[in-house]
Amino acid sequence: MNKSTTSHDNTKCTSSRIDRSFAVLEPLLASFGHWAPLPLRLIVGYGFAEHGFAKLLRGPDNFAGILHAIGLPMSHVFAWITIVTEIVGGFCILLGALVPVVSIPMAIVLLVAIFTVHLPYGFPSIKLEAITPNGAHFGQPGYETDLLYLAGLLALVLGGSGPFAVDNWLFRRSGAARSRPTTD
């Protein structure tokens, strides 16, 4: 009888310690939680801009050739649309500017990439095929990274752009403009 009471007391004691730990962490997490979108913006924005600049530096005609090879019509037009979307969208995400608006064409670019290029190669983005004296050799990337970028965009749209975002300034400014009385 005494043994079961001790076991119950130990469980209560452990539970109490966990509750106290969460009580201590809760204000800390609440004060830093609003910073979570900042690293997300930096990674997603930089990633998009880097991919756009890589396509631009290799030559838009090279990317248009790839789009033509996979059967996309108007490959030169779509090459430029993709490059501009990735560069401008990447910078907007980095700055936290117009995130809900620029996320739409960025998501379209990702979905097109998933369904026209990455889907046949499965989920994993990294597929180590062999290690040779010349180094590691990897297979074609799957759609994992595209889904991560989509999740990042969705989190920024639903959760907000976080601190140091141009959107915060725009919302404050538009709110101040709406609160001013009109002189008709």
C-alpha positions in Angstrom: 0.0 0.0 0.0 2.8 2.4 0.9 4.6 1.5 -2.3 1.7 2.7 -4.6 1.4 5.9 -2.6 5.1 6.6 -3.1 4.8 5.9 -6.8 1.8 8.3 -7.0 3.7 10.9 -5.0 6.7 10.7 -7.4 4.5 11.2 -10.4 2.8 14.2 -8.8 6.3 15.6 -7.9 7.6 15.1 -11.5 4.4 16.7 -12.9 4.7 19.6 -10.5 8.4 20.2 -11.6 7.4 20.1 -15.3 4.5 22.6 -14.6 7.0 24.9 -12.8 9.5 24.6 -15.7 6.8 25.6 -18.2 5.6 28.4 -16.0 9.2 29.8 -16.0 9.6 29.3 -19.8 6.2 30.6 -20.8 7.0 34.4 -20.4 10.4 33.8 -22.1 8.7 32.0 -25.1 6.0 34.7 -25.2 8.6 37.5 -25.4 10.7 35.8 -28.1 7.8 34.2 -30.0 7.2 37.3 -32.1 10.8 37.0 -33.5 10.1 33.6 -35.1 9.1 35.0 -38.5 12.4 36.9 -38.9 14.7 33.9 -39.5 11.9 32.4 -41.6 11.8 35.5 -43.8 15.6 35.6 -44.1 15.8 31.9 -45.2 12.8 32.0 -47.6 13.6 35.4 -49.0 17.3 34.7 -49.5 16.6 31.3 -51.0 14.2 32.7 -53.6 16.4 35.6 -54.5 19.4 33.3 -54.9 17.6 31.0 -57.2 16.4 33.9 -59.3 19.8 35.4 -59.6 21.3 32.0 -60.5 18.9 31.7 -63.4 19.6 35.3 -64.4 23.4 34.9 -64.3 23.3 31.6 -66.2 21.2 33.4 -68.8 17.5 33.5 -69.1 17.8 31.7 -72.5 19.3 28.7 -70.7 16.3 28.6 -68.3 13.9 29.1 -71.1 15.5 26.1 -72.8 14.9 24.0 -69.7 11.2 25.1 -69.6 10.9 24.3 -73.3 12.4 20.9 -72.8 9.8 20.0 -70.1 7.0 21.1 -72.4 6.0 24.5 -71.0 4.6 26.8 -73.7 5.9 30.3 -74.1 9.1 29.3 -72.4 10.9 32.7 -72.7 8.0 34.5 -71.2 7.7 32.0 -68.3 11.4 32.1 -67.8 11.4 35.8 -67.3 8.2 35.7 -65.1 9.9 33.1 -62.9 13.2 35.0 -62.6 11.4 38.3 -61.7 9.1 36.5 -59.3 12.0 34.8 -57.5 14.2 38.0 -57.3 11.5 40.5 -56.5 9.5 38.1 -54.3 12.7 37.1 -52.5 13.6 40.7 -51.7 10.0 41.5 -50.6 10.0 38.5 -48.3 13.4 39.5 -46.9 12.1 43.0 -46.1 8.7 41.7 -45.0 7.0 43.8 -47.6 3.7 42.9 -49.2 4.1 39.3 -48.0 0.5 38.1 -48.6 0.6 39.5 -52.1 4.0 38.3 -53.3 3.4 34.9 -51.8 0.8 34.1 -54.4 3.1 34.1 -57.5 5.9 32.6 -55.4 3.6 29.7 -54.4 2.6 29.2 -58.1 6.3 29.0 -59.1 6.8 26.3 -56.4 3.8 24.3 -57.4 4.8 24.4 -61.1 8.3 23.2 -60.1 6.8 20.4 -58.0 4.4 19.1 -60.7 6.7 19.6 -63.8 10.1 18.7 -62.4 10.4 17.3 -58.9 7.3 15.0 -58.5 8.7 12.0 -60.4 11.8 12.0 -58.1 9.8 11.5 -54.9 9.9 13.4 -51.7 13.6 13.6 -50.6 15.6 16.5 -51.8 18.9 14.9 -51.1 19.6 11.5 -52.6 23.1 10.3 -52.1 23.8 7.9 -54.9 27.6 7.2 -54.5 30.7 8.4 -52.9 33.7 8.2 -55.2 37.3 9.5 -54.9 36.0 12.6 -56.7 33.4 13.2 -54.0 29.7 12.6 -53.4 27.3 12.1 -56.3 23.6 13.0 -55.8 20.5 12.1 -57.7 17.7 14.4 -58.8 16.0 16.3 -56.0 12.5 15.6 -55.0 9.8 18.0 -53.9 10.8 18.2 -50.2 12.4 21.7 -50.4 9.5 23.1 -52.5 7.1 22.0 -49.7 9.3 23.6 -47.1 9.3 26.9 -49.0 5.5 26.6 -49.4 5.2 26.0 -45.6 7.4 29.0 -44.9 5.3 31.3 -47.1 2.1 30.0 -45.6 3.5 30.6 -42.0 4.5 34.1 -42.9 1.1 34.9 -44.5 -0.9 33.4 -41.7 1.3 34.4 -38.8 2.6 37.7 -40.0 6.0 39.0 -41.1 7.4 39.6 -37.6 9.6 42.4 -36.4 11.4 44.8 -38.7 8.9 44.1 -41.5 7.9 46.8 -44.0 4.3 45.4 -43.7 4.2 46.5 -40.0 5.0 50.1 -41.1 2.4 49.9 -44.0 -0.3 48.6 -41.6 0.4 51.3 -39.0 0.4 54.0 -41.8 -2.8 52.8 -43.3 -4.4 52.6 -39.9 -3.4 56.1 -39.1 -4.7 57.3 -42.5 -8.1 55.7 -41.8 -8.3 57.1 -38.3 -7.9 60.7 -39.5 -11.1 62.7 -39.9 -12.0 63.6 -43.4 -12.7 67.2 -44.4 -15.6 67.1 -46.9 
